[in-house]
Amino acid sequence: MKPEGKGYILKEYGSWSVLTVAFVTGLVVTRAFPWQALPVFFALGLLINSKQAYTKWTRQPLEPKHLRVFLAQITLAAAILVVVYGRGITQLLLLLVMPTAYLLANRLLGEHFVVTELLGFALLSLAAVLAKFLVVQSIDMRLFVATALYFTVGVFKVKAVLLKKKRDRILTVLYVLFAAFCYHRFQISYLILLPLAENVLMAATLYRVRLQTTGWIEVAKSIAFLCLMVWLF
């Protein structure tokens, strides 16, 4: 997931998709849509988009403009979240571990290192927790586990498709099994993982389809995940 372009708009459509689906998941499992969801989603969008400026700054540390843009985006986002969550923001401070870990991994290991990518998708999955917090005023770790494990599986699928290495194909299957184990430990229905059967099929066969078809497959899997979460979570 490499930032593109000369501007400060992040063109990682996969990241925007995961953010949106995760946030909607947090709302649909509560069967509520508070108006505060709109400014929170905007703030989360700013935080994700700030990666563009952050990456530019790490590559050109002597260019202060990139750092200013990055700080401006996260400052505005933080201000919105503080206003919306009010006193509840103190409960959310522990979640800062995730963006801190991601930024450090990005800087020290590189953005395409497997740990960095796993942390990136886990970070996006926090959107589900923040959305549900608007309604229940508590952090739902089961929801985070369910969402994060589902989306981080995609890291290994992408590597298997692009690199076609046996190791990555095996890791794809093993990670799906690991996700099932964690679902069991957190008493989450295995059926929510059904869309990941496509990941296992891909790892086993490396079947080929057009890029557009792959995109629609992932959209269908995301919709299936949402429906299964509403039904079974």
Stockholm file with secondary structure:
# STOCKHOLM 1.0

chainA/1-233         MKPEGKGYILKEYGSWSVLTVAFVTGLVVTRAFPWQALPVFFALGLLINSKQAYTKWTRQPLEPKHLRVFLAQITLAAAILVVVYGRGITQLLLLLVMPTAYLLANRLLGEHFVVTELLGFALLSLAAVLAKFLVVQSIDMRLFVATALYFTVGVFKVKAVLLKKKRDRILTVLYVLFAAFCYHRFQISYLILLPLAENVLMAATLYRVRLQTTGWIEVAKSIAFLCLMVWLF
#=GR chainA/1-233 SS CCCCSSSSCCCCHHHHHHHHHHHHHHHHTTTCCCTTHHHHHHHHHHHHHHHHHHHHHHHCTTCHHHHHHHHHHHHHHHHHHHHHHGGGHHHHGGGGHHHHHHHHHHHHHCTTSHHHHHHHHHHHHHHHHHHHHHHHSSCCHHHHHHHHHHHHHHHHHHHHHHHCCHHHHHHHHHHHHHHHHHHHHTTCCGGGGGGGHHHHHHHHHCCCCCHHHHHHHHHHHHHHHHHHHHHHC
#=GC SS_cons         CCCCSSSSCCCCHHHHHHHHHHHHHHHHTTTCCCTTHHHHHHHHHHHHHHHHHHHHHHHCTTCHHHHHHHHHHHHHHHHHHHHHHGGGHHHHGGGGHHHHHHHHHHHHHCTTSHHHHHHHHHHHHHHHHHHHHHHHSSCCHHHHHHHHHHHHHHHHHHHHHHHCCHHHHHHHHHHHHHHHHHHHHTTCCGGGGGGGHHHHHHHHHCCCCCHHHHHHHHHHHHHHHHHHHHHHC
//
